[in-house]
Amino acid sequence: KVTEIYEGTSEIQRIVIGRSLGK
């Protein structure tokens, strides 16, 4: 369900989430 979260977030939030995940 990670894809659902990514689709519901903005580009900036995607980067923040990516760093949080360690990617």
Secondary structure, 3 states (H helix, E strand, C coil): CHHHHHHCCCHHHHHHHHHHHCC
